[in-house]
Amino acid sequence: MSNTHLKLFRGPEESEVDSHASEDCVTVAIGEVLPLIADAVNSERTWLSDFEHDDITISRDLYEVLSAYQYFRRPSA
């Protein structure tokens, strides 16, 4: 696996943080996360099951592309 360095977005200063924002969230580029997730899936890492029910937020265009990909990769399509 190549050396992938995550860049963490720590957000605005505390005084600027919206009271509804979660302190447990970070924003990273999908290109930085996908290789790590793919490697973990291929290596069958058991810790992945800890997150299988977690929600993620993705852009609408990525969601549309993934939906189309899911549809067209079905054997019946």
N, CA, C and O atoms as a printed pandas DataFrame, in Angstrom:
     atom_number atom_name residue_name chain_id  residue_number  x_coord  y_coord  z_coord
0              1         N          MET        A               1    0.843   -1.172    0.000
1              2        CA          MET        A               1    0.000    0.000    0.000
2              3         C          MET        A               1    0.888    1.235    0.000
3              4         O          MET        A               1    1.883    1.292    0.723
4              5         N          SER        A               2    0.533    2.205   -0.797
5              6        CA          SER        A               2    1.325    3.416   -0.854
6              7         C          SER        A               2    1.117    4.242    0.411
7              8         O          SER        A               2    0.101    4.111    1.094
8              9         N          ASN        A               3    2.073    5.075    0.704
9             10        CA          ASN        A               3    1.953    5.943    1.872
10            11         C          ASN        A               3    0.941    7.028    1.584
11            12         O          ASN        A               3    1.198    7.922    0.778
12            13         N          THR        A               4   -0.199    6.960    2.230
13            14        CA          THR        A               4   -1.236    7.968    2.074
14            15         C          THR        A               4   -1.286    8.789    3.344
15            16         O          THR        A               4   -1.407    8.242    4.440
16            17         N          HIS        A               5   -1.194   10.073    3.202
17            18        CA          HIS        A               5   -1.228   10.966    4.349
18            19         C          HIS        A               5   -2.555   11.693    4.364
19            20         O          HIS        A               5   -2.885   12.410    3.420
20            21         N          LEU        A               6   -3.320   11.515    5.431
21            22        CA          LEU        A               6   -4.594   12.194    5.561
22            23         C          LEU        A               6   -4.370   13.627    5.999
23            24         O          LEU        A               6   -3.539   13.906    6.864
24            25         N          LYS        A               7   -5.117   14.528    5.395
25            26        CA          LYS        A               7   -5.094   15.922    5.811
26            27         C          LYS        A               7   -6.409   16.174    6.535
27            28         O          LYS        A               7   -7.483   16.048    5.948
28            29         N          LEU        A               8   -6.324   16.519    7.770
29            30        CA          LEU        A               8   -7.520   16.731    8.566
30            31         C          LEU        A               8   -7.918   18.196    8.546
31            32         O          LEU        A               8   -7.090   19.083    8.756
32            33         N          PHE        A               9   -9.195   18.436    8.291
33            34        CA          PHE        A               9   -9.749   19.774    8.379
34            35         C          PHE        A               9  -10.281   19.938    9.780
35            36         O          PHE        A               9  -11.208   19.232   10.178
36            37         N          ARG        A              10   -9.727   20.833   10.517
37            38        CA          ARG        A              10  -10.114   21.019   11.911
38            39         C          ARG        A              10  -11.252   22.016   12.071
39            40         O          ARG        A              10  -11.768   22.173   13.177
40            41         N          GLY        A              11  -11.658   22.694   11.006
41            42        CA          GLY        A              11  -12.789   23.605   11.063
42            43         C          GLY        A              11  -12.418   24.964   11.618
43            44         O          GLY        A              11  -11.259   25.237   11.929
44            45         N          PRO        A              12  -13.428   25.810   11.735
45            46        CA          PRO        A              12  -13.193   27.163   12.240
46            47         C          PRO        A              12  -12.895   27.145   13.737
47            48         O          PRO        A              12  -13.087   26.128   14.404
48            49         N          GLU        A              13  -12.434   28.255   14.248
49            50        CA          GLU        A              13  -12.176   28.386   15.677
50            51         C          GLU        A              13  -13.464   28.124   16.445
51            52         O          GLU        A              13  -14.554   28.296   15.899
52            53         N          GLU        A              14  -13.355   27.712   17.706
53            54        CA          GLU        A              14  -14.520   27.356   18.506
54            55         C          GLU        A              14  -15.550   28.465   18.574
55            56         O          GLU        A              14  -16.749   28.184   18.579
56            57         N          SER        A              15  -15.127   29.697   18.627
57            58        CA          SER        A              15  -16.078   30.806   18.721
58            59         C          SER        A              15  -16.918   30.941   17.458
59            60         O          SER        A              15  -18.002   31.524   17.494
60            61         N          GLU        A              16  -16.427   30.407   16.338
61            62        CA          GLU        A              16  -17.133   30.498   15.067
62            63         C          GLU        A              16  -17.963   29.265   14.762
63            64         O          GLU        A              16  -18.709   29.260   13.783
64            65         N          VAL        A              17  -17.854   28.221   15.570
65            66        CA          VAL        A              17  -18.527   26.960   15.294
66            67         C          VAL        A              17  -20.019   27.088   15.560
67            68         O          VAL        A              17  -20.434   27.613   16.593
68            69         N          ASP        A              18  -20.822   26.603   14.615
69            70        CA          ASP        A              18  -22.268   26.563   14.769
70            71         C          ASP        A              18  -22.613   25.623   15.913
71            72         O          ASP        A              18  -22.003   24.562   16.041
72            73         N          SER        A              19  -23.568   25.989   16.735
73            74        CA          SER        A              19  -23.921   25.158   17.887
74            75         C          SER        A              19  -24.475   23.806   17.465
75            76         O          SER        A              19  -24.497   22.879   18.275
76            77         N          HIS        A              20  -24.925   23.665   16.211
77            78        CA          HIS        A              20  -25.473   22.396   15.724
78            79         C          HIS        A              20  -24.402   21.498   15.105
79            80         O          HIS        A              20  -24.673   20.334   14.809
80            81         N          ALA        A              21  -23.212   22.010   14.910
81            82        CA          ALA        A              21  -22.147   21.220   14.281
82            83         C          ALA        A              21  -21.611   20.188   15.267
83            84         O          ALA        A              21  -21.512   20.449   16.466
84            85         N          SER        A              22  -21.272   19.025   14.749
85            86        CA          SER        A              22  -20.738   17.959   15.585
86            87         C          SER        A              22  -19.234   18.124   15.745
87            88         O          SER        A              22  -18.527   18.419   14.781
88            89         N          GLU        A              23  -18.756   17.935   16.956
89            90        CA          GLU        A              23  -17.328   18.023   17.211
90            91         C          GLU        A              23  -16.614   16.742   16.794
91            92         O          GLU        A              23  -15.383   16.707   16.772
92            93         N          ASP        A              24  -17.357   15.695   16.465
93            94        CA          ASP        A              24  -16.769   14.407   16.117
94            95         C          ASP        A              24  -16.576   14.229   14.619
95            96         O          ASP        A              24  -16.306   13.112   14.178
96            97         N          CYS        A              25  -16.702   15.271   13.828
97            98        CA          CYS        A              25  -16.620   15.160   12.370
98            99         C          CYS        A              25  -15.371   15.850   11.844
99           100         O          CYS        A              25  -14.931   16.872   12.371
100          101         N          VAL        A              26  -14.815   15.266   10.795
101          102        CA          VAL        A              26  -13.710   15.877   10.058
102          103         C          VAL        A              26  -14.053   15.800    8.578
103          104         O          VAL        A              26  -14.840   14.950    8.162
104          105         N          THR        A              27  -13.471   16.675    7.795
105          106        CA          THR        A              27  -13.680   16.669    6.353
106          107         C          THR        A              27  -12.360   16.319    5.682
107          108         O          THR        A              27  -11.338   16.962    5.923
108          109         N          VAL        A              28  -12.393   15.293    4.840
109          110        CA          VAL        A              28  -11.206   14.874    4.084
110          111         C          VAL        A              28  -11.622   14.623    2.645
111          112         O          VAL        A              28  -12.791   14.361    2.361
112          113         N          ALA        A              29  -10.668   14.706    1.751
113          114        CA          ALA        A              29  -10.933   14.414    0.341
114          115         C          ALA        A              29  -11.177   12.919    0.176
115          116         O          ALA        A              29  -10.494   12.102    0.793
116          117         N          ILE        A              30  -12.137   12.569   -0.645
117          118        CA          ILE        A              30  -12.471   11.160   -0.862
118          119         C          ILE        A              30  -11.286   10.402   -1.451
119          120         O          ILE        A              30  -11.118    9.209   -1.196
120          121         N          GLY        A              31  -10.465   11.094   -2.237
121          122        CA          GLY        A              31   -9.287   10.465   -2.818
122          123         C          GLY        A              31   -8.264   10.036   -1.779
123          124         O          GLY        A              31   -7.442    9.158   -2.041
124          125         N          GLU        A              32   -8.307   10.643   -0.616
125          126        CA          GLU        A              32   -7.395   10.256    0.452
126          127         C          GLU        A              32   -7.936    9.079    1.249
127          128         O          GLU        A              32   -7.160    8.299    1.800
128          129         N          VAL        A              33   -9.250    8.942    1.317
129          130        CA          VAL        A              33   -9.881    7.926    2.145
130          131         C          VAL        A              33  -10.125    6.618    1.386
131          132         O          VAL        A              33   -9.949    5.535    1.946
132          133         N          LEU        A              34  -10.525    6.713    0.122
133          134        CA          LEU        A              34  -10.880    5.514   -0.638
134          135         C          LEU        A              34   -9.777    4.458   -0.714
135          136         O          LEU        A              34  -10.073    3.278   -0.525
136          137         N          PRO        A              35   -8.531    4.821   -0.980
137          138        CA          PRO        A              35   -7.505    3.775   -1.025
138          139         C          PRO        A              35   -7.363    3.034    0.302
139          140         O          PRO        A              35   -7.111    1.829    0.320
140          141         N          LEU        A              36   -7.521    3.743    1.396
141          142        CA          LEU        A              36   -7.426    3.105    2.706
142          143         C          LEU        A              36   -8.606    2.179    2.961
143          144         O          LEU        A              36   -8.434    1.073    3.473
144          145         N          ILE        A              37   -9.802    2.629    2.604
145          146        CA          ILE        A              37  -10.989    1.790    2.782
146          147         C          ILE        A              37  -10.908    0.573    1.874
147          148         O          ILE        A              37  -11.206   -0.542    2.302
148          149         N          ALA        A              38  -10.506    0.778    0.619
149          150        CA          ALA        A              38  -10.387   -0.344   -0.314
150          151         C          ALA        A              38   -9.386   -1.378    0.200
151          152         O          ALA        A              38   -9.640   -2.580    0.123
152          153         N          ASP        A              39   -8.263   -0.919    0.717
153          154        CA          ASP        A              39   -7.271   -1.838    1.267
154          155         C          ASP        A              39   -7.835   -2.589    2.468
155          156         O          ASP        A              39   -7.599   -3.788    2.618
156          157         N          ALA        A              40   -8.577   -1.894    3.322
157          158        CA          ALA        A              40   -9.165   -2.539    4.496
158          159         C          ALA        A              40  -10.200   -3.583    4.089
159          160         O          ALA        A              40  -10.279   -4.648    4.702
160          161         N          VAL        A              41  -10.996   -3.286    3.057
161          162        CA          VAL        A              41  -11.984   -4.254    2.558
162          163         C          VAL        A              41  -11.268   -5.465    1.969
163          164         O          VAL        A              41  -11.609   -6.607    2.278
164          165         N          ASN        A              42  -10.273   -5.210    1.117
165          166        CA          ASN        A              42   -9.536   -6.313    0.496
166          167         C          ASN        A              42   -8.798   -7.162    1.524
167          168         O          ASN        A              42   -8.624   -8.365    1.328
168          169         N          SER        A              43   -8.369   -6.547    2.605
169          170        CA          SER        A              43   -7.657   -7.268    3.666
170          171         C          SER        A              43   -8.603   -7.851    4.706
171          172         O          SER        A              43   -8.173   -8.474    5.678
172          173         N          GLU        A              44   -9.901   -7.640    4.488
173          174        CA          GLU        A              44  -10.947   -8.137    5.389
174          175         C          GLU        A              44  -10.688   -7.744    6.841
175          176         O          GLU        A              44  -10.723   -8.585    7.740
176          177         N          ARG        A              45  -10.432   -6.470    7.055
177          178        CA          ARG        A              45  -10.188   -5.958    8.404
178          179         C          ARG        A              45  -11.476   -5.982    9.210
179          180         O          ARG        A              45  -12.503   -5.471    8.761
180          181         N          THR        A              46  -11.428   -6.560   10.373
181          182        CA          THR        A              46  -12.637   -6.717   11.187
182          183         C          THR        A              46  -13.145   -5.397   11.741
183          184         O          THR        A              46  -14.333   -5.287   12.044
184          185         N          TRP        A              47  -12.297   -4.397   11.885
185          186        CA          TRP        A              47  -12.749   -3.126   12.437
186          187         C          TRP        A              47  -13.732   -2.407   11.523
187          188         O          TRP        A              47  -14.438   -1.502   11.969
188          189         N          LEU        A              48  -13.790   -2.795   10.253
189          190        CA          LEU        A              48  -14.763   -2.171    9.351
190          191         C          LEU        A              48  -16.199   -2.385    9.829
191          192         O          LEU        A              48  -17.056   -1.523    9.638
192          193         N          SER        A              49  -16.455   -3.531   10.449
193          194        CA          SER        A              49  -17.811   -3.812   10.924
194          195         C          SER        A              49  -18.235   -2.835   12.017
195          196         O          SER        A              49  -19.432   -2.648   12.234
196          197         N          ASP        A              50  -17.300   -2.219   12.698
197          198        CA          ASP        A              50  -17.640   -1.219   13.711
198          199         C          ASP        A              50  -18.326   -0.002   13.103
199          200         O          ASP        A              50  -19.026    0.728   13.805
200          201         N          PHE        A              51  -18.135    0.220   11.819
201          202        CA          PHE        A              51  -18.641    1.421   11.166
202          203         C          PHE        A              51  -19.731    1.140   10.142
203          204         O          PHE        A              51  -20.194    2.069    9.480
204          205         N          GLU        A              52  -20.158   -0.117    9.989
205          206        CA          GLU        A              52  -21.079   -0.455    8.913
206          207         C          GLU        A              52  -22.445    0.212    9.023
207          208         O          GLU        A              52  -23.160    0.300    8.025
208          209         N          HIS        A              53  -22.823    0.679   10.199
209          210        CA          HIS        A              53  -24.119    1.348   10.348
210          211         C          HIS        A              53  -23.977    2.862   10.494
211          212         O          HIS        A              53  -24.966    3.557   10.725
212          213         N          ASP        A              54  -22.767    3.371   10.361
213          214        CA          ASP        A              54  -22.546    4.817   10.433
214          215         C          ASP        A              54  -23.019    5.483    9.155
215          216         O          ASP        A              54  -22.900    4.909    8.072
216          217         N          ASP        A              55  -23.551    6.682    9.269
217          218        CA          ASP        A              55  -23.950    7.463    8.108
218          219         C          ASP        A              55  -22.762    8.265    7.607
219          220         O          ASP        A              55  -21.913    8.687    8.392
220          221         N          ILE        A              56  -22.704    8.472    6.300
221          222        CA          ILE        A              56  -21.703    9.354    5.718
222          223         C          ILE        A              56  -22.432   10.364    4.847
223          224         O          ILE        A              56  -23.562   10.122    4.422
224          225         N          THR        A              57  -21.803   11.474    4.586
225          226        CA          THR        A              57  -22.371   12.499    3.718
226          227         C          THR        A              57  -21.502   12.575    2.472
227          228         O          THR        A              57  -20.288   12.757    2.559
228          229         N          ILE        A              58  -22.139   12.433    1.306
229          230        CA          ILE        A              58  -21.424   12.538    0.031
230          231         C          ILE        A              58  -22.155   13.546   -0.837
231          232         O          ILE        A              58  -23.318   13.863   -0.588
232          233         N          SER        A              59  -21.480   14.042   -1.843
233          234        CA          SER        A              59  -22.097   15.007   -2.752
234          235         C          SER        A              59  -23.173   14.322   -3.588
235          236         O          SER        A              59  -23.133   13.112   -3.809
236          237         N          ARG        A              60  -24.131   15.118   -4.046
237          238        CA          ARG        A              60  -25.231   14.579   -4.842
238          239         C          ARG        A              60  -24.718   13.936   -6.131
239          240         O          ARG        A              60  -25.204   12.876   -6.525
240          241         N          ASP        A              61  -23.741   14.562   -6.792
241          242        CA          ASP        A              61  -23.256   13.986   -8.044
242          243         C          ASP        A              61  -22.544   12.653   -7.814
243          244         O          ASP        A              61  -22.668   11.751   -8.642
244          245         N          LEU        A              62  -21.810   12.504   -6.724
245          246        CA          LEU        A              62  -21.202   11.208   -6.414
246          247         C          LEU        A              62  -22.282   10.178   -6.129
247          248         O          LEU        A              62  -22.169    9.031   -6.563
248          249         N          TYR        A              63  -23.313   10.561   -5.416
249          250        CA          TYR        A              63  -24.416    9.645   -5.138
250          251         C          TYR        A              63  -25.068    9.172   -6.443
251          252         O          TYR        A              63  -25.366    7.986   -6.590
252          253         N          GLU        A              64  -25.289   10.081   -7.381
253          254        CA          GLU        A              64  -25.899    9.711   -8.660
254          255         C          GLU        A              64  -25.001    8.761   -9.451
255          256         O          GLU        A              64  -25.491    7.807  -10.055
256          257         N          VAL        A              65  -23.708    9.012   -9.453
257          258        CA          VAL        A              65  -22.772    8.135  -10.158
258          259         C          VAL        A              65  -22.750    6.753   -9.513
259          260         O          VAL        A              65  -22.771    5.742  -10.216
260          261         N          LEU        A              66  -22.707    6.700   -8.192
261          262        CA          LEU        A              66  -22.703    5.410   -7.497
262          263         C          LEU        A              66  -24.010    4.655   -7.713
263          264         O          LEU        A              66  -24.001    3.431   -7.849
264          265         N          SER        A              67  -25.130    5.370   -7.747
265          266        CA          SER        A              67  -26.423    4.727   -8.001
266          267         C          SER        A              67  -26.466    4.129   -9.397
267          268         O          SER        A              67  -26.929    3.003   -9.580
268          269         N          ALA        A              68  -25.983    4.881  -10.385
269          270        CA          ALA        A              68  -25.942    4.377  -11.759
270          271         C          ALA        A              68  -24.998    3.180  -11.852
271          272         O          ALA        A              68  -25.323    2.190  -12.508
272          273         N          TYR        A              69  -23.858    3.255  -11.217
273          274        CA          TYR        A              69  -22.898    2.149  -11.214
274          275         C          TYR        A              69  -23.515    0.906  -10.594
275          276         O          TYR        A              69  -23.363   -0.196  -11.120
276          277         N          GLN        A              70  -24.206    1.081   -9.485
277          278        CA          GLN        A              70  -24.851   -0.056   -8.814
278          279         C          GLN        A              70  -25.895   -0.683   -9.746
279          280         O          GLN        A              70  -25.988   -1.907   -9.834
280          281         N          TYR        A              71  -26.667    0.135  -10.430
281          282        CA          TYR        A              71  -27.694   -0.376  -11.321
282          283         C          TYR        A              71  -27.084   -1.157  -12.496
283          284         O          TYR        A              71  -27.530   -2.260  -12.813
284          285         N          PHE        A              72  -26.071   -0.581  -13.130
285          286        CA          PHE        A              72  -25.515   -1.195  -14.329
286          287         C          PHE        A              72  -24.579   -2.374  -14.055
287          288         O          PHE        A              72  -24.269   -3.131  -14.975
288          289         N          ARG        A              73  -24.136   -2.542  -12.844
289          290        CA          ARG        A              73  -23.273   -3.685  -12.554
290          291         C          ARG        A              73  -24.061   -4.911  -12.146
291          292         O          ARG        A              73  -23.484   -5.980  -11.949
292          293         N          ARG        A              74  -25.400   -4.771  -12.013
293          294        CA          ARG        A              74  -26.228   -5.921  -11.687
294          295         C          ARG        A              74  -26.212   -6.898  -12.859
295          296         O          ARG        A              74  -26.213   -6.469  -14.013
296          297         N          PRO        A              75  -26.197   -8.182  -12.588
297          298        CA          PRO        A              75  -26.167   -9.169  -13.675
298          299         C          PRO        A              75  -27.387   -9.083  -14.584
299          300         O          PRO        A              75  -27.296   -9.408  -15.768
300          301         N          SER        A              76  -28.529   -8.651  -14.047
301          302        CA          SER        A              76  -29.747   -8.591  -14.852
302          303         C          SER        A              76  -29.809   -7.347  -15.725
303          304         O          SER        A              76  -30.677   -7.262  -16.593
304          305         N          ALA        A              77  -28.921   -6.381  -15.525
305          306        CA          ALA        A              77  -28.980   -5.136  -16.292
306          307         C          ALA        A              77  -28.367   -5.295  -17.659
307          308         O          ALA        A              77  -28.335   -4.340  -18.435
